[in-house]
Amino acid sequence: MLALLGLCTIAILLAAILTKKMSPLVALITIPIVAALIGGFGMETSKFIVAGITNIAPVAGMFVFAILFFGIVTDAGMLDPVISGILRVVGSRPSRIVPGTALLALLIHLDGSGAVTFLVTIPAMLPLYTRLGIDRRILACVASLAAGVNFLPWTGPMIRASAALHIPVSDIFMPLIPVQLIGLVFVFGVAYYLGRKEEIRLGLTAGAPAGFVQMHELTEAEAAIRRPKNFWINIALTVVVLGVMISGKVDPVVMFMIGVVLALMINYPNADMQRARIDAHARAALLMASILFAAGVFTGIMNKSGMLTAMAKTAVGFVPPEMASHIPAVLGVLSMPLSMLFDPDSFYFGVLPVVAEVSKMLGVEPIQVAQAALLGQMTTGFPVSPLTPATFLVAGLAGVDLADHQKYTFKYLFAASIVMTISCILLGIFPL
């Protein structure tokens, strides 16, 4: 009975989110509560919800303060010299321009926002691509690759995986650092290959005359809040915050809280300006935090009611024991294509907990399932998924047809996911 109720709950949740009949926030709260009441749990449902929200709180806190921190140092202009420097260095050689595009996207994506990455990277580089006749699909592809492989601890998929399985972000991320580095080597390798191909096609192998380089132009409002004199201070602050956080010596939420306070005091000592900077980024922070707390309702009810365990016990009977160790590797391969079918909330909060519970019963650690999902599910998959606004944004900004972008970019994003999955196997992160 519990297994069937759990299956129906997840199916209805996925259907509600994917068909957009409900927003993720409404679906994650309403559907599991109704299911718990149907299951006869009555007033116990409240205890399930509180337990789930309690587990989610540190993750939600980290995400809120990470968005605020990166928003503040970006407002202060920390990335402006980097962007301008990249644009000057790449010159007019496609074999430099395309890897330069990847580097720029990689740096802009430090704040974890794919939309911001594309909004800054593509307009900055598009004039160079247009002037030299470089295929604009390459611009969309390389920006997508750099953002997709950059699954940092404060990005949406990482936060969702941590929240759904109640595993600390640092535990998931630390073993994946060498895998991500391999993925980034692949990204720059592809970028150079595509750039070199364009050089040959355009006959620019001997170099092209220096042309106009579109520098990063600031609006009047952006210029008013820039603090160029604090560039090195902000760089040092960011390195310290990230270094201590990754080391695991201090909890991530604490480091980002301290980072936000210091960034505000250094760059905007005036109380009114501090409030203005917080207000500027509060919407994005609170929107994601509210979804995470709603996910706490869902995971709390599914776990504490026993529905998740009952589903997993039923599913275990269909998985041959000798195949159990292959679950992470198989999920790693499938995770990127699954981005075309599931939006991040429905996958990480609806599908992933079931797969993790089944794996756990078969002797495979849930953390490996989380890591496998992160190799493609809305990481390398999000820039081509029709379920994310970023896909339409990258195609629109680059001026390419959506279908052309998906067809051209999909194979490289999928290849990146495969390369990282193989790396996990070779490094012993996944059993085989």
KOLDRENNU-527825 format. One record per residue: x, y, z of N, C-alpha, C in turn. Coordinates in steps of 0.1 Angstrom, whole numbers, plus 5000, padded with zeros to 4 digits. Example, Ala and Ser with C-alpha at 12.3 -4.5 7.8 and 13.67 -1.06 7.14 Angstrom:
REM KOLDRENNU-527825
513249435078512349555078513249675078/512849785071513749895071512950005079/
//
This chain:
REM KOLDRENNU-527825
500849885000500050005000500950135000/501950135009502750255010503550274997/504050154991504850164979503950224968/502750184967501850234956501450374958/501250414971500950554974502150644971/503350594974504550674971504750684956/504550574949504650584934503650684928/502450674933501450774928501750914931/502350934943502751074947503751124938/504851044935505851094926505351114912/504551024907504051034894503151164892/502351184902501451314902502351434903/503351424911504351544913505051574900/505551464893506251484881505251544870/504051484870503151524860502751674862/502551714874502151854878503151954874/504451914876505552004873505852014858/505851894852506251884838505151944829/503951934833502851994825502552134829/503252184839503152324844501652354849/501052244854499752264860499952334874/501052304880501452364893502852414892/503152514899504552554901505252454910/506652444908507352344917507052374932/506952504936506752534950505452474955/504352494947503052454951502952294951/503552234940503452094939504252024950/505452074953506252004963505652014977/504752104980504152124993502752044993/501952074983500552024983500451874981/501151824971500951684967501451584978/502551604984502951514995502051525008/501651645011500751655022499451585020/498851595008497651525005497851375005/499051325000499351185000499451135015/500151215023500251175037498951165044/498051255041496751245047495951125042/496051095029495350975024495950855030/497250855033497950735039497550725054/496750815059496350795073497350845084/498250935080499250985089498751095098/497751165093497051265101498051375106/497951405119498751505125500251475125/500651355123502051315122502751385110/501851425100502351485088503151615092/502651685101503351805106504751785110/504951665118506251635123507151595111/506651525101507451485089507951615082/507051715081507451835074508551915082/508351925095509351995103510751925102/510751795102511951715101512651745087/511851745077512351775064512951915062/512252005067512652145066513952165075/514052105086515252115095516452065087/516251955080517451895072517851985061/516852055055517152145043517752275047/517552325059517852455063519352495060/520352415064521752455061521952475046/521352385038521552395023520952525018/519752555022519052675018519752795022/520352795034521052905039522352935031/523052825027524252835019523852895006/522852855000522452894986522153044987/521353084997520953234998522153314999/523153285008524253365010525253354999/525353244992526253234980525753324969/524453334967523953424956524253564960/524053604973524353744978525753774976/526653674980528053704980528553734966/528253644957528753654943528053774936/526853804940526153924934526854054938/527254054951527854174956529254204950/530154094950531454114944531454144929/530454084923530254114908529754264906/528854304915528454444914529654544916/530554504925531654584928532654584917/532454504907533354504895534454404895/534454304904535554204905535854144891/534854114883535054044871535254134859/535054264860535254354849536654354843/537754364851539054354844539354224838/538754114844538953984838538353974824/537054024823536354024811537154104800/537554224804538254314795539554254790/540254194800541554134797541354014787/540353934789540153824780539853874766/539053974765538654034752539854084744/540854144752542054204746542954094741/543053984749544053884746543653794734/542353764733541953674722542153724708/542253864707542553914694541553874683/542053834672541153804661541453664655/542053574663542353434659541253344664/540453284656539453194661539953084671/541153044669541752944679541953004692/541953134693542053194706540653244711/539953294701538653354705537653244711/537653124705536753024710537152974724/538452944727538752904740538553024750/538853154745538553264753537153284757/536253244748534853244751534553144763/535153024762534952924772535452974786/536653044786537153094798536253204804/535853294796534953394800533653344806/533053244799531853184805532053114818/533253044819533552974831533653064843/534253184841534453284851533153344855/532353384845531053444848530153344855/530253214853529453114859529853084873/530753154879531153144893529953164902/529053254897527853274906526753174905/527053074896526052954895524852984886/524753104880523653134872523953114857/523253024851523453004836522953124828/521853184833521253294826522253414826/522753444837523753554838524953524830/525453404830526553364822526353394807/525253354802524953374788524653524785/524053594794523753734792524953824791/526053774798527353854798528253804787/528353674786529353614777529053634762/527753604758527453604744527453744738/526753844745526853984739528254034738/529153994748530554044748531353984736/531053864733531853794722531253794709/529953824708529253814695529853904684/530154034687530754114677531954064670/532853994678534053934672533653814663/532653734667532253624659531653674646/530853784647530153834635531153894626/532153974631533054044623533953954615/534353834621535253744615534453634607/533153624609532453524602532453384609/532753384621532753254629531353214631/531153084629529853024631529253054645/528153114646527653154659527153034667/526952924660526552804668527752764677/528952794673530052764681530052854694/529752974693529553064704528653004714/527452964710526452914718526852784724/527552694716528052564721529052574732/530052664730531252674739530752734752/529952844751529352904763528552794771/527852714764527052614771527952504777/528952464770529952364776530552414789/531052534789531752594800530852604812/529652654810528652664821528152524826/528052434816527452304820528452214828/529752224825530652144833531052204846/530652334848531052404860530052384871/529852254876528852234887529552254900/529452374905530052414917529152384929/529652394942528852354953527552444955/527552564950526452654952525552654939/525752574929524852574918523652494921/522552524913521252454915521252304916/521852234906521752084907522452034919/523652094923524352044934523552064947/522952184948522152214960520952114961/520252094949519152004949519551864953/520651814947521051674951521351664966/522051764971522351764986521051764994/520051844990518851864997517951734996/517951674984517051564982517551434990/518851424991519451304997520051325011/519951455016520451495029521951455030/522751485020524151465020524851595020/525851625028526451755028527051785014/526951905010527451944996528951914995/529751945005531151925004531451775002/530651685008530951535006530651494992/529651554986529451524972530451584962/530851714965531651784956533151744956/533751734968535151714969535651594961/535051474961535651374952535451404937/534551494934534351524920535251634914/536151694923537051804918537951754907/538651644908539451594897538651564884/537451514886536551484875536151614868/535851714875535451844869536651904862/537851884867539051934860539251864847/539051734847539151654834538051704825/536851734830535751784821536151924816/536852004823537252134818538352124808/539252034810540252004799539551964786/538551884787537751844776537051964769/536552054778535852174772536852264764/538052284770538952374763539552304751/539652164752540052094740539152104729/537852094732536752104721536752254716/536952354725536952494721538152514711/539252464714540452484705540152414692/539652294693539352214680538352294671/537352344677536352414670536852544664/537752614672538352744668539352714656/540052614658541052574647540352544634/539252464635538452434623537952564616/537552654624537052784618538152864612/539352864618540552924612540752874598/540752744597541052684584539952714574/538652704579537552734570537552874565/537952964574537953114570539253164564/540253074564541553114558542253214567/542153194580542753294590543953224597/544453124592545553044599546853134600/547053224592548253314593547953434601/546753444607546453554615545553654608/544753724614543953824608544253964613/544054064605544354204610543554234623/544254304631543554344644542354424641/541254384647540054454644539454514657/538254564656537654624667537154514677/537554534689537154444700536054504709/534954444710533854494717534154474732/534454584739534754574753533454574761/533554534774532454524782531954664786/530754704782530354834785529354834797/529554934806528654944818527555044816/526455014821525355114821525755214832/524955324833525255424843524955374857/523955294858523655234871524755134876/525255054866526354964870527655034873/527955144866529155224869529055284883/527855324887527755394900528055294912/527855164910528155074921529455004920/530255024909531554964908532555014918/533454934922534454964932535854914926/536354974915537554914909538754914918/538855004928539955014937540054884946/538854824948538854704957539054574949/539454584937539554454928540354344936/541554374940542454274946541854234959/541254324966540654284979539554184977/538754214967537554124964538053984959/539153994951539753864947540253784958/540953844967541553774979540353724988/539353804990538253764998537553634992/537353644979536653524972537553404973/538853414971539753294972539753234986/539753324996539653275010538353205013/537253275009535953215012535853075006/536153064993536052934986537052834991/538252884994539252784998538952725012/538452805021538152755034536852665033/535952705025534752625023535052485017/535852485007536152355000537052265009/537852335018538652255027537852175037/536552225040535652155049535952195063/536852285066537152325080535952405086/535252485077534152565082532952525073/531752525079530552495071530352595060/529952555048529752645037528852765040/527752735047526852845050527452955059/528352915068529053005077529953095069/530753025060531753105052531053205043/529953165036529253265027528653375035/528153345047527653445056528653555059/529853495063530953585067531453665054/531453595043531853655030530953775026/529653755028528653855025528853985034/529053955047529254065056530554145052/531654075050532854145046532754215033/532154145023531954215010531154345011/530154345019529354465020530154575028/530854535038531554635046532754695038/533354615030534554655022534054745011/533054705004532654774991531554874993/530654855003529554945005529354975020/530155055026530055075040528855155044/528255225035526955295038525855195039/525055215050523955125053522855125042/522555235036521555235025522055165013/523355175010523855094998523854945001/524154915013524154775017522754715015/521754785019520354745017520054735003/520554824995520254824980520854704974/522054664978522754554971522054424975/521654414988520854294992519554284985/518854394984517554394977517754354962/518854394956519054364942519154214939/519554144949519753994947518853914955/517953974963517153904972516053814965/515553864953514553794946515053654942/516253654936516753524931517053434943/517653484954517953404965516753344972/515653434974514553384981513653284972/513653304959512953214950513453074952/514853064951515452924952515252874966/515452954976515352914990513952854993/512952924987511552884990511252744983/511852724972511752594965512452484973/513652514979514352424987513552385000/512952485006512152455018510952375014/510352405003509252314998509652174995/510952164990511452024988511651955001/511952035012512051975025510751915030/509651975026508351915029508151785022/508551785009508351655001509251545006/510551575008511551475012511251425027/510751525035510451485049509251385050/508251415042507051325042507451195036/508151195024508451065017509350975026/510251045033511150965042510550915055/509951005062509450975075508250885075/507450895064506250815063506550675059/507750655054508150515049507750485035/507250585028506850565014508050535005/509150615007510350594999510950455002/511050415014511550285017510750175011/509450185012508550085006508750074991/508850184985509050184970510350124966/511350154974512750094971512749944973/512049904984512049754986511349684975/510349744970509649684958510449684946/511149794943512049814932513249714932/513749694944514949604945514749474939/513549424940513249294934513349284919/513349394912513449404898514949424893/515849454902517249474898518049354902/518649294892519549174895520749224904/520949154915522049194924523349214918/523649134907524949154901525049284893/523949344891523949464883523949594892/523849574905523749684914524849784913/526149724913527249814913527349904900/526649874890526649944878525650064878/524850074888523850184888524450324887/525550364894526050494893526650524879/527250424873527850444859526750454849/525750374850524550384841523850514842/523650564855523050694857523850804851/525250794853526150894848525950904833/525850794826525650804811524350854807/523250824815521950864811521551004817/522351054826521951174833521751294824/522651314814522551424805521251414796/521051304789519751294781518551304790/518551264802517451284811517051424813/517951514811517651664812516651704801/516551624791515551654780514151614784/514051534795512751474799512251534812/513251564821512851604835513451744837/512651834844513251954848513951924861/514852014866515651984878514851954890/513752024893513051994905512451854905/511751814894511151684893512151574894/513351594888514251484888514951474902/515451584907516251574919515351544931/514151594931513351574943512351454941/512151414928511151304926511851174922/512751174913513351054908514651014916/515451104919516751074925516651004938/515751044947515650974960515250834959/514450794949514050654947515250574942/515950634932517150564927518150544938/518350644946519350634957518950534968/517650524971517150424981517350284975/516950264963517150134957518650094957/519550184953520950164953521450124967/520950194977521350174991521050034995/519849994992519449854996520249744989/520849784977521649684970523149704973/523449784983524849804987525649914981/524949994973525650114967525350234974/526350314977526150434985525350544978/524350604984523550714978524350824972/525550854979526350964974526850944960/527050814957527550784943526450814933/525150794937524050824928523950974926/524151044937524051194936525151244927/526351194928527451234920527251194905/526651074903526351034889525351134882/524351164890523351264884523951394881/524851444889525451574886526451574874/526751464869527551464857526851504844/525551524845524751554833523351614835/522751574846521351614848521251764852/520851844842520751984844522052054847/523251984844524552044844524952064830/525551954824525751964809524451964801/523351924808522151914801521252034800/521552134809520552244810520652334798/521752354791521752454780521052414767/520652284767519952234755518552184759/518252174772516952124776515852214772/514752174766513652254764512852294776/513252234788512552264800513152374808/514252434803514952544810514952674801/514652794807514652914800516052944794/517052904801518452934796518652884782/518052774778518252714765517752814754/516552874756516052974747516853104747/517353134759518153254761519453244753/520153134754521453114747521253124732/520253054727519953054713519553194708/518753264715518253394711519453494711/520253494722521353584723522353564711/522653434708523553404698523053424684/521753434683521053454670521053334661/520853214668520753094661519453024663/518952944654517752874656517852774667/516852764675516852674687517252534683/516552484673516852344668518252324664/518752424657520152424652521152414664/520852504674521652504686521652364693/520452314695520352184702521052074694/520852074681521451964673523051974672/523552104672524952124671525652094685/525052144695525652144709525452014716/524351944714523951824722525151724722/525751694711526751584710528051624719/528351754719529551794727529251784742/528051834746527651824760527451684765/526951594756526851454760528151384761/529051424752530451374752531151414765/530951544770531551584782531051504794/529751474794529151384804529751244804/529951194792530551054791531951054796/532751164792534151174796534251174811/533351254818533451264832532951134839/532051064833531550934839532650834838/533350824827534550734825535650774835/535850904837536850954847536450904861/535150904865534750864878535050714880/534850634869535150494870536650464871/537450534863538850514863539450564877/538850664882539450724895538850644907/538050554905537450464916536350534924/535750644918534650704925533350624923/533250564911532150474908532650324907/531950234913532350094911531950044897/532549944893532149884880532149734880/
//
